[in-house]
Amino acid sequence: MKISFKKAFTLGVLAFVCHTAYGKTITYDTDLAVVGGGSVGLAAAVTGAEAGLHVIVLEKNPYLGGSSNFAEGLFAVESDYQRGKSYGLTKDQAYEHIMEYSHFNNNAALEREFVDESADNLRWLNKFGVEFNVVQISPKEPQTWHLIQTRQQWVHGAALVTALQTAAQKDGVKFMMRTPAQSLIYEKGRVSGVRAKDHKGNDVVINAKAVIIGTGGFGNSPEKINEWTHFDGKAFRPTLPLNKTGDGIQMGRDVGAAHEGETLMLHPGTQGKGIVPLGNIYTMTWQPANIWVNAHGDRFVDETVAFSFAHAGNAIGRQKDHYAWAIFDQAELDHAKNDGIDNGVGVLVPVMTKLSNIDNEIKNALAVNSESFKQANNIEQLAKEISVPVKNLKQAYESYNYAAKTHYDEAFNKDRVWLHPIDNGKLYAVKLMPYHFTSVGGLRINPKMEVVNTDDAPIKGLYAGGNDVAGLYSDTYTLWASGHAFGFATYSGRKAAQNAINEIKSGK
């Protein structure tokens, strides 16, 4: 067997290359290894590099940012942006509400520190040219959602990702793309590096003084959803195919990390023949003035739950076979076309967007006999189209219209503002399905972002953040604190790096 060794210095990182007849092993020695190049990893990398550490970031995809590229805003309270709008929500008020919403089934100390430091997190991002505009996402949430403003040609989360990427590259961070981490190096009671495989098939060994995990959860793995949650991985679909397969969580669990709280951040949506993703028909699944019925043809919820997408996903997901139908009439369709929608799909489809293409989309969906969109001249015909009992649907329809005309919904107490009669012209039905933006929950951590074992003792040298960690939510994402997950991702990356820096410099 022929073996040769090559030594190189790159960006302050020591690398050894070992050639064998069976392939190549590349070994790096560095200060900080970051697993995942999303907003957790980028924030951690920049923080580490600013402190003078040599940093390597492993990213399994050919691009950085992950789901952060598509996210829109960050949570913060008592921010400069809220102050500029004379908005008075306090940190204490926000913290108290978040804790009560989660029924105190979360890490109170971790949540408190994040809420208290959330405004400073935005100020840190401001240093890199990331600016925000605070808005109220819906009538049911406060003004905590800080939308990322367009920076050069970059919009939404991509503006934040590219800003941090630029800063990281300027400070000498080494990015290894298409190089998924496979396992942690765990020796003598501490994590001392990562093993990976690059896109050329080479084994990569990174010896590091600390490792930060930020791989974005497990939402693109139906197998992990089935194994780690109570959801059906086939019925509860991911919004985007982002290759999040629980790698970081699994690596932590493999070295004895405790875990908890694995669940999904649900939202309503639809798909099927003739349905355009995030198109006009899709957008109608988020509107509050529809009537929602399940597979039995029965109404099952106050439809203004659509304003809180995580709650709406819960309501739909618990129905028989995990679906429902949103029914609206010609008047509601005309309202969406001419006056604009009442509930936006985030800011991807903003409130008051006019659904100018919906007639064309309906024509196309009907032409291909879409299984997810139906049209009828009356309620009896619609019942047959969507395969629910005529008697049940007719009763639900008539009682709903009676409630609309008397301005009182005895069944579910729907706000009269959104209680519109559905009896004008043609009737339409679009299938409602539960989707998820991401998984939440995973590795158990302490407020220092140290991953802990089943005795709650820190695993030395191992940190984690973002959607790879637990302790932030109970069974449902806290949409009241709009932007919580994105805000926590950048915050936790910074916090993990700060504590790793302290550990490394102390020599412990």
C-alpha positions in Angstrom: 0.0 0.0 0.0 1.4 3.4 -1.0 0.9 6.2 1.5 1.9 9.8 1.0 1.3 12.9 3.2 0.9 16.5 2.2 0.8 19.4 4.6 -0.7 22.8 3.8 -1.7 26.0 5.5 -5.0 27.6 4.3 -6.6 30.6 5.9 -4.8 29.8 9.2 -6.2 26.3 9.2 -3.7 23.4 9.3 -4.5 20.7 6.8 -3.0 17.2 6.3 -3.8 15.1 3.3 -3.2 11.4 3.4 -3.3 9.5 0.1 -3.9 5.8 0.2 -4.7 3.1 -2.4 -8.2 3.2 -1.1 -8.9 6.9 -1.3 -8.0 10.2 0.4 -8.4 11.4 3.9 -8.0 15.2 4.5 -7.4 16.3 8.1 -7.8 19.8 9.3 -6.8 21.3 12.7 -8.8 24.4 13.6 -10.3 26.2 16.6 -14.0 26.1 15.8 -15.9 23.7 13.6 -19.4 24.7 12.6 -21.8 22.1 11.3 -24.3 23.8 9.0 -24.1 27.0 7.0 -27.5 28.5 7.8 -28.1 31.5 10.0 -27.0 29.6 13.1 -23.7 28.6 11.5 -23.0 32.0 9.8 -23.7 33.9 13.0 -21.4 31.5 14.9 -18.7 31.7 12.2 -18.6 35.5 12.1 -18.6 35.7 15.9 -15.7 33.2 16.2 -13.7 34.8 13.4 -14.2 38.3 14.8 -12.6 37.0 18.0 -9.6 35.8 16.1 -10.5 32.1 16.0 -9.8 29.9 12.9 -13.2 28.6 11.8 -14.4 25.9 9.4 -18.0 25.6 8.3 -19.3 22.4 6.9 -22.4 22.6 4.6 -24.0 19.6 2.9 -25.8 21.7 0.2 -24.0 23.5 -2.6 -25.2 26.9 -1.2 -25.3 28.6 2.2 -28.3 29.8 4.2 -30.7 26.9 4.0 -34.2 27.9 4.9 -33.0 31.2 6.2 -32.8 32.3 2.5 -36.6 32.2 2.4 -37.4 33.3 5.9 -38.7 36.9 6.2 -38.3 38.4 9.7 -36.8 38.1 13.2 -38.5 38.4 16.6 -37.3 41.2 18.9 -38.8 43.2 21.7 -37.9 46.7 22.9 -36.0 47.1 19.6 -35.0 50.4 18.1 -37.5 49.8 15.3 -40.4 49.4 17.8 -39.2 52.5 19.7 -39.3 54.4 16.4 -43.0 53.5 16.1 -43.7 54.3 19.7 -44.6 50.7 20.3 -44.6 49.8 24.0 -44.5 46.0 24.4 -41.9 45.3 27.1 -39.6 42.4 27.5 -41.3 41.3 30.7 -44.7 41.3 28.9 -43.4 39.3 26.0 -41.6 36.8 28.2 -44.7 36.3 30.4 -46.9 35.7 27.4 -44.5 33.3 25.7 -44.1 31.2 28.9 -47.9 31.0 29.4 -48.5 30.1 25.8 -46.0 27.2 26.2 -47.7 26.2 29.5 -44.2 26.6 31.0 -43.2 23.4 29.2 -40.0 25.1 28.0 -36.6 26.2 29.2 -37.5 29.3 31.1 -33.9 30.5 31.6 -33.1 30.0 27.9 -36.2 31.8 26.8 -35.6 34.7 29.2 -32.1 35.4 27.9 -33.2 35.3 24.3 -36.1 37.7 24.9 -33.8 40.1 26.9 -31.1 40.0 24.2 -33.3 39.9 21.1 -33.1 43.7 20.4 -29.3 43.6 20.8 -29.3 40.7 18.3 -30.7 43.1 15.6 -28.2 45.8 16.5 -25.4 43.2 15.9 -26.9 42.4 12.5 -27.1 46.2 11.7 -23.3 46.3 11.8 -23.3 44.1 8.6 -25.8 46.3 6.7 -28.9 44.2 7.6 -31.9 46.6 8.2 -35.4 45.8 9.4 -39.0 47.1 9.4 -41.2 46.0 12.3 -44.7 44.9 11.4 -47.7 43.1 12.9 -48.1 39.9 11.0 -51.9 39.6 11.7 -54.7 40.9 13.9 -53.9 38.2 16.5 -50.2 38.9 17.0 -48.3 42.0 18.3 -45.7 44.1 16.5 -42.6 41.9 17.0 -41.9 40.7 13.4 -38.8 42.6 12.1 -38.9 42.1 8.4 -35.5 42.1 6.7 -35.2 44.9 4.2 -33.8 44.5 0.7 -30.0 44.8 0.5 -28.6 45.4 -2.9 -30.3 42.7 -5.1 -31.0 40.4 -2.1 -34.5 40.1 -0.5 -35.8 38.6 2.7 -33.5 36.2 4.5 -31.1 36.1 1.6 -30.1 39.6 2.5 -29.1 38.5 5.9 -27.4 35.3 4.7 -25.3 37.1 2.1 -24.3 39.9 4.6 -23.0 37.4 7.1 -21.4 35.3 4.4 -19.5 38.3 3.1 -18.3 39.2 6.7 -17.2 35.6 7.3 -15.2 35.4 4.1 -13.6 38.7 4.9 -12.5 37.4 8.3 -11.0 34.2 6.8 -13.7 31.6 7.6 -13.2 28.4 5.5 -16.4 27.1 3.9 -16.6 23.5 2.8 -19.6 23.1 0.6 -21.2 19.8 -0.4 -19.4 18.3 2.6 -22.0 16.8 5.0 -20.8 16.0 8.5 -21.3 12.4 9.5 -20.2 12.0 13.1 -18.6 13.8 16.0 -15.2 13.0 17.3 -15.8 12.1 20.9 -12.9 11.2 23.1 -12.1 11.3 26.8 -15.4 12.8 27.7 -15.4 15.7 25.2 -16.2 16.5 21.6 -13.0 17.3 19.8 -14.0 17.5 16.1 -16.1 16.3 13.3 -15.9 13.6 10.6 -17.4 14.4 7.2 -17.4 13.3 3.5 -16.9 15.7 0.7 -18.6 15.6 -2.8 -15.5 13.9 -4.3 -15.8 11.0 -1.8 -12.9 12.0 0.3 -13.0 11.5 4.1 -12.7 14.8 5.9 -11.5 14.9 9.6 -11.7 18.2 11.4 -10.0 18.4 14.7 -11.4 21.3 16.7 -11.4 22.8 20.1 -15.2 23.2 20.0 -18.0 22.2 17.6 -21.3 24.1 17.0 -24.3 22.3 15.5 -26.8 24.2 13.4 -28.2 21.9 10.7 -31.8 23.2 10.7 -33.7 20.2 12.0 -35.2 17.2 10.4 -38.2 18.5 8.4 -37.2 16.9 5.1 -36.9 13.4 6.5 -40.3 11.5 6.7 -38.5 8.7 8.5 -37.3 11.0 11.2 -40.7 12.7 11.5 -42.2 9.2 12.0 -39.6 8.2 14.5 -39.2 11.4 16.5 -42.8 12.9 16.5 -46.4 11.8 16.5 -46.9 13.1 13.0 -47.2 11.0 9.8 -44.2 12.0 7.7 -46.1 11.4 4.4 -49.2 13.3 5.3 -47.5 16.3 6.9 -45.4 17.7 4.1 -42.4 20.1 4.2 -42.9 23.4 2.5 -39.6 23.4 0.7 -37.1 20.6 -0.2 -34.1 21.9 1.8 -32.3 18.6 2.6 -32.9 18.9 6.4 -32.6 15.4 7.6 -31.8 15.7 11.3 -28.0 15.1 10.8 -26.9 17.4 13.6 -29.5 16.1 16.1 -28.6 12.5 15.3 -24.8 13.2 15.8 -25.5 14.7 19.2 -27.7 11.8 20.2 -25.0 9.4 19.1 -22.6 10.9 21.7 -25.2 10.8 24.5 -27.0 14.1 24.2 -30.4 14.4 25.7 -33.3 15.4 23.4 -36.9 16.5 23.8 -39.8 18.4 22.2 -39.5 17.2 18.6 -42.5 18.5 16.6 -43.3 20.5 13.5 -44.1 24.1 12.7 -47.4 23.6 10.9 -49.3 25.7 8.4 -52.2 25.2 5.9 -51.7 24.8 2.2 -52.7 22.8 -0.8 -51.3 21.0 -3.8 -52.5 18.9 -6.7 -53.1 18.9 -10.4 -53.4 22.4 -11.7 -52.4 24.0 -8.4 -49.6 26.6 -8.5 -47.4 26.6 -5.4 -48.0 29.9 -3.6 -50.4 30.8 -6.4 -53.8 32.4 -6.2 -55.8 29.2 -5.4 -53.1 28.3 -2.8 -53.5 31.7 -1.2 -57.2 31.2 -0.7 -56.4 28.5 1.9 -55.1 31.2 4.2 -58.2 33.4 4.1 -60.4 33.9 7.3 -63.8 34.3 5.7 -64.0 30.8 4.2 -66.0 28.0 5.8 -63.9 24.9 6.6 -65.3 21.4 6.7 -63.7 18.0 7.2 -64.1 14.7 5.5 -67.5 14.2 7.1 -68.7 17.5 5.7 -68.8 19.0 9.2 -67.5 22.4 10.2 -64.8 22.0 12.9 -63.2 25.3 13.8 -63.4 29.1 13.9 -61.9 29.8 10.5 -60.1 32.9 11.6 -57.6 30.4 13.0 -56.1 31.0 9.5 -54.5 34.2 10.9 -52.3 32.0 13.2 -50.8 29.5 10.7 -49.4 27.1 13.3 -52.8 26.8 15.0 -54.5 26.4 11.6 -52.1 23.5 10.8 -53.0 21.9 14.1 -56.8 22.2 13.4 -56.5 20.7 9.9 -54.0 18.0 10.9 -56.2 16.5 13.5 -59.1 15.8 11.2 -59.8 12.4 9.7 -57.1 11.6 7.1 -55.4 14.9 7.9 -57.2 17.2 5.4 -60.2 19.5 5.1 -61.9 21.8 2.5 -62.1 25.6 2.4 -65.3 26.7 0.8 -66.0 30.2 -0.6 -68.5 31.7 -3.0 -68.2 34.1 -6.0 -68.5 37.1 -3.7 -65.4 36.1 -1.7 -63.6 35.3 -4.9 -64.4 38.8 -6.3 -63.3 40.4 -3.1 -59.9 38.7 -3.3 -59.6 39.7 -7.0 -60.7 43.3 -6.7 -60.0 44.4 -3.1 -57.1 42.1 -2.2 -56.6 39.3 0.3 -57.3 39.7 4.1 -54.6 37.4 5.3 -51.1 37.3 3.7 -48.9 34.3 3.3 -46.2 36.0 5.3 -44.8 38.7 3.0 -44.4 36.3 0.1 -48.0 37.1 -0.7 -48.7 40.3 1.3 -52.1 41.4 2.7 -54.2 43.2 0.1 -52.5 41.4 -2.8 -55.1 41.2 -5.6 -55.5 37.7 -6.9 -55.6 38.9 -10.5 -54.8 35.4 -11.9 -57.3 33.4 -10.0 -59.8 33.0 -12.8 -57.1 31.6 -15.0 -55.8 29.3 -12.3 -59.4 28.0 -11.7 -59.9 27.4 -15.4 -56.6 25.4 -15.5 -57.4 23.4 -12.4 -60.9 22.5 -13.6 -59.5 21.5 -17.0 -57.3 18.8 -15.5 -60.0 17.8 -13.0 -57.9 18.7 -10.1 -58.3 16.5 -7.0 -57.7 19.6 -4.8 -60.0 22.2 -6.4 -63.7 21.9 -7.2 -66.5 24.2 -8.4 -70.3 23.8 -8.2 -73.6 25.7 -8.7 -75.1 24.7 -5.3 -74.1 23.0 -2.0 -75.6 19.6 -2.9 -73.5 19.4 -6.1 -70.4 20.6 -4.2 -70.9 17.8 -1.6 -70.7 15.3 -4.4 -67.6 17.0 -5.9 -65.7 16.8 -2.7 -67.1 13.4 -1.6 -68.7 14.3 1.7 -72.2 13.4 2.9 -74.7 15.8 1.3 -76.8 16.0 4.5 -73.9 17.0 6.7 -72.5 19.6 4.3 -75.9 21.1 3.7 -76.5 21.4 7.5 -73.0 23.0 8.0 -73.6 25.4 5.1 -77.1 26.5 6.2 -76.2 27.0 9.8 -73.1 29.0 8.9 -75.1 31.3 6.6 -77.7 31.7 9.4 -74.9 32.6 11.8 -73.6 35.1 9.3 -77.0 36.8 8.8 -77.6 37.0 12.6 -74.0 38.0 13.3 -73.5 35.3 15.9 -71.7 32.0 15.4 -73.1 29.8 18.1 -71.0 26.8 17.1 -67.4 28.3 17.2 -67.8 32.0 18.1 -66.3 33.3 14.9 -65.7 37.1 14.9 -68.6 38.7 13.1 -66.1 40.8 11.0 -65.2 37.6 9.1 -68.6 35.9 9.3 -69.8 36.5 5.7 -72.7 34.7 4.1 -71.5 32.2 1.5 -74.5 32.2 -0.8 -73.6 34.4 -3.8 -73.0 32.7 -7.1 -70.9 29.7 -7.7 -69.3 27.8 -4.9 -65.7 26.7 -4.7 -63.7 24.3 -2.6 -60.0 24.0 -2.2 -58.4 21.1 -0.3 -56.6 22.1 2.9 -53.6 20.0 3.9 -51.1 20.4 6.8 -47.6 21.5 5.8 -44.6 22.5 7.9 -42.1 25.2 7.5 -39.6 23.4 9.6 -39.2 21.0 12.5 -38.6 22.3 16.0 -37.1 20.6 19.0 -34.2 18.3 19.3 -31.0 18.5 21.4 -31.4 19.6 25.0 -29.2 22.6 25.8 -28.5 25.0 28.6 -28.6 28.9 28.3 -24.9 28.8 27.2 -26.0 26.7 24.2 -24.0 23.8 25.5 -25.5 20.5 24.6 -26.2 18.4 27.7 -26.5 14.7 28.4 -29.3 12.8 30.1 -28.0 14.0 33.5 -28.2 17.6 32.3 -24.4 17.9 32.4 -22.7 19.7 29.5 -21.0 17.6 26.9 -17.7 19.4 26.8 -16.8 21.1 23.5 -20.3 20.7 22.0 -22.8 23.5 21.3 -26.0 23.8 19.2 -28.6 26.3 18.1 -31.6 27.1 16.0 -34.0 24.3 15.0 -31.7 21.6 16.2 -32.4 22.4 19.8 -35.2 21.9 22.3 -36.7 24.0 25.1 -38.2 26.8 23.2 -41.7 25.6 22.4 -44.3 23.2 23.8 -46.4 21.3 21.3 -47.0 24.4 19.0 -44.8 27.1 17.6 -45.3 30.5 19.3 -46.5 32.6 16.4 -47.5 35.3 18.9 -43.8 36.1 19.0 -43.6 36.4 15.3 -40.1 35.6 13.9 -39.1 33.7 17.0 -37.4 30.8 15.2 -35.4 33.0 12.9 -34.4 35.4 15.6 -33.3 32.6 17.9 -31.2 31.0 15.1 -29.0 34.1 14.7 -28.9 34.7 18.5 -28.1 31.1 19.4 -25.3 31.0 16.8 -23.7 34.1 18.3 -24.2 32.9 21.9 -22.8 29.5 21.2 -19.7 31.0 19.6 -19.2 33.5 22.4 -19.3 30.7 25.0 -17.1 28.5 22.8 -14.6 31.4 22.6 -14.5 31.7 26.4 -14.0 27.9 26.8 -11.2 27.8 24.2 -9.4 30.8 25.6 -9.7 29.5 29.2 -8.0 26.3 28.1 -10.7 24.1 29.8 
